[in-house]
Amino acid sequence: LPNNWEEQCEDAFMCLSYHIKLFNIPSELVFNADQTGVCLVPAGDKTWAPTGTKQVATVAKEEKHQFSLMVATSPAGEVVPFQAIHKGKTAVSL
């Protein structure tokens, strides 16, 4: 984080508030959105094996298939349906 992150957040808030008031934008048209990565096959980093075991089998340790989930809400209390964002690298990906 930059040293003046609090000042930058306040400046962004004031700029947003100013324009919402200036242009009389209804609260139903203002949205706050965020996204997070979701693993299709969740894998933990813990295993269960007797102490001293030379090899421990793992499942889906190298699984990297995931997608982004986008969530948005408005100050009016509206929740936009979730959006799942997928990106593929092969010809069969959609």
N, C-alpha and C positions, 0 to 999 in steps of 0.2 A: 504494500500500500504506500502511496506517496505520503509525505509528511503532512500535507494539507488536505487529506482526504475528507475530513469533516467539513472544511470550507467548500470543497468542490461539490459535496453532496448538498449542502445548503444552497449553493449557487444554482445547481440544477433544479432543485425544488422550487426556488423562487422564480426561475425562468419559466418553468412549466406552469406554475400557478398564475403568473402574469399573463401568459398567452391564453390559458383557459378562460380567465376573466375578460381579457381584451376582446376575444372573439366569441365570447358567450357560448362556449362549448359545453353541452350537457354532460353530466357525469356518466350517462349511459354510453358515451362515446370515448371515454378515457379508460384505458386498460393497462394493467400491470401484468407482465408476462415473465415467465422464467422457464428454463428447460433443465432436464436432468437425464443422464444416461441410465438406461435400464438393460441389464444383462438378460438374455433369453434363457441361459442356463446358469443360474447363480452357483458359484463354487466358493466354498469357504477356504480359509488358509490353515485349518486345523485337521489333523488326522487322528485316528484311533488305532494304535498298534501297541503290542507289548514292548516294554523298554528293551533296547538293545537290538531290535529288529534291523536287519541290514537293508531291506527294501520294503517300502511302504507304498501300496497302490493308491493312486489318486484318480478321481473321476472329474472330467471337464476342467482340468487345471489350465489347459491351454485354450479353453473356449473363449473366443473374442467376439462372438456374435452379439451385438447390442444395437439398440436404437435410441433416439432421443425422444423424450416425452415433453411436450409443450403444454403448459398450464397457464391460463389467463383469467383474471377477474377484473371487475370494474368497481369503483367506489359505490355504485348504486346496488351492489350485491349480486350482480350477474356473474355467473360462471360460464365461461366459454367451454364447449365440449373439448376434451383433450385431443391434441393432435400428435400422432405418432409419425416421426420423421425417420425414414429408412434410406440408406444409401448402399447400393451394391456395386461390386467391382467386376461381376461376371455377366455374361450375356443373358443368363436366366434370372438375374435380379430385377425386381420391379420396384 
